[in-house]
Amino acid sequence: IEKIRALHNQDSTPLTTDNFDELTSGKLVFLKFFAPYCPHCNSMASAWNELASYYHNQNEQQNENNVLIGSIDCTDSPKGKELCARFKIIGLPTLLYGDASFGGVYLEEYAGDKDFESMKSFALENLVPSCGPWNLNACSPESREEIQSYMSLSYSALDSRIKSMEGRLDEIETNFQNEFDTMQKNYDEQLTEKEMKVLSAKENIKIIEEILSAKS
């Protein structure tokens, strides 16, 4: 088991509840939750190590350290198990990615293929800085100004702002539904009118054809 566990952690960073917050703080992460007895976990171990090695080299070349490729052993008691429970991991392997700020609450599950090229392509496209309260440098001047204005508000003011925006959303939905109902009513009326005209035209054609038949 220890040899298999070491294989999984060969190039990626082993994470537990002891070091997760410290090592992932302010970083974009790609995390693998695994178990040494899991065949699917073991089959992707080399691809995962290759991905970790790729990013290790990238970070060195660019003199940056903003992307972390990590591994969590869900059988490593108690710290690994506790981390897997924290993220409500059920099936293995499970891959999560995204911004690890705020303890990783915004991480999403990766559902793509688990070969090196697929994971690398996905990571290069998705593990990029995104605008948010924790990363203002990635924001446009307008977005940064808006976020900073929110950050200056008190909890009660922010709560009131959310309720106001939720009320606005309800208003938008109501207005849309009213407009849709009006359009639907107009459509139904025009459809009825059209069907009556078609029926009248068909009746006239039938009468004319009968007259033509009688004259021949």
N, C-alpha and C positions, 0 to 999 in steps of 0.2 A: 504493500500500500504506500509506504513512504517513497519508494522509487517512482511510482505512478504520480504521486502528489508532487514530487520534485520535477517531474516532466512537465506538469501543467504550469508550474511556477518558474520554468527555466528562464524565460525572458520577460514575462509579465510581472507586475508587482503584486505580491500576495497581500490581501487585505483582510482585516478582521475588525471587530468593533473597537479594538484598541488603537488602530492607526487610520481608520477610514477617513474620519473628518479631517485629520491633520494632513494626510497625503493627497486628498482630493480637493481640498479647499481652493476655490477659485479656478478650478481646472475643468476642461472638457474631458469626459471619460468614456471608455468603452469597457464594460465589465462582463466577465464570464463567471456565472455561478455554476459550479460543477460538483461532481462526486467521483472519487477514484474508481468506484465499481460501475460507473455508468458507461456503457459501450459507446454511445453517441458522443459523450464528453471526450472520451479517449481518442475517438476517430478524428476529432477536430483539433486535438492538442497541438499538433505540429503547425497547422495553419494559424492557430492563435499565437503561437510563439513567433512565427514569421511576421505576423502583424505587429506584435510587440517590439520585435527587433527593428522593423521598418521605422516605427515611430521613435524608437530610441535614437536611431541614426538621424532621423529628421530633426529631432529636438537638438541634437548636438551640432548639426550643420547650421541650423538657424539660430543657435544660441538661445533657444527658448525651452520652456518646460511647461507648456500649457495644455498638453494632451497626455493623459495617463491611460495605459492599457493594463487593466487589473484582473486578478483572478481571486475568487472566493470559494473556498472548499466548504461545502455545506455539511460535511461530516466532521470537520475539525471542531471538536468540542472544547470549551463552550463558545469561544469567540466567533468562529466561522459560522456555526449554527445560528448564533444570535443575529449575525448580520443577515443571513438568509431569511430569518424570521422577520427581521425589520423590513425587508423589501417584499415580504409575502411571497417568497419563491416556492413554487409547487413542482413544476416539471423541470427536468434537467436534460441538457444544459439550458440555461436561460441567459440571454445577453441583454444588458441594458446599456443605453447610451444617452449622452446629453451633458448638460451643465450640472455639475455636482454641488452647486451652491445650495445653501439651506439644507444640508444633510442629504442631498440627492432626491428630494421630494419630487423634482420635475423630470426625473429620468424616465425614458420611454423604452419599450421593449423592441428589440431588433427581430424582425421576422424573415430576413432574407437568407440566402444560401450561406453556408458556413465554410466555404473555401476561402483561401487567402485573397484572391483577386476580387471576389464579391465583397468581402468585408472591407478590404482596403478602399475600393471604389466608394462604398457607402460611407466610410469614415471620412474620406477626403471631402465628400460633399456635405456631410452633416456635422462633423466635428469642427465647426468654425464658430468664432465668436458671434453671439447674437445680442442684440440690444436688450437691455433690461436694467433694473435698479442695481444689480450686482456687476454690471459691465457697461458703464456709460460711454466708454471709449468706442464701443461699436455702434453707438447711436448717431443719428443725424443731429445737427444742431437743434432742429425743431423738436425731435423726440426727446433729446436730452433736457431741453428746457421744460417740456411738459412733465417728464418724470421727476425732475428736481422740484417742480412746483407741488407735485403730489407728496414728495418726500418731506416737504416742509410742513405738511398739514398734521394735525393731531389725529389720534385714533378715531375719535368721535366724528371729526370732520371728514375723514376718509370713509367712515361707515355711512355718513349722510350722503357723500358723493356717490357711493356705490348704489344706495337705495334710489337716488335720483336717476342714475343711469339705468337701473333696472326698470324704473317707472317709464322712462323714455322708450326702452325696448318694448314694454307692454303696449305703449301708445302706438309705436310703429307697427307692431303685429296687428293691433285692432284696426288701424287705418288701412292696412293692406287688406285685411279680411273684408272690411266694408267696401273697399274699391273692387275687390274680386267679386263680392256678392252682387254689386251693381252691374259689373260687366257680364256676369253669368245671367242675370235677369234680362239684360239687353240682348244677349246672345239667344236665350230661349225664345224671347219675343220675336226676334228676327228669323229664327229658325222656323217657328210656327207660321209666320207670314210667308216665308219662302215656300214651305210645304203646301200651303193653301193655293199659292199662285201656280205652283207646279201641277197640282191636282186640277185646277181650273183649266190650265193650258191643255192638259192631257184629255180632259173631257171635251174641249172644243175641237181638238184634233180628231177625236173619235166621231163626233157629230159630222164634221166636214167629210171624213172618209166614208161615213154611211151615206151622206148625200151624194158624193161622187159615185158610190156603188149603185145607188138608186137611179142615177141619171144614165148610167152606161147600159 
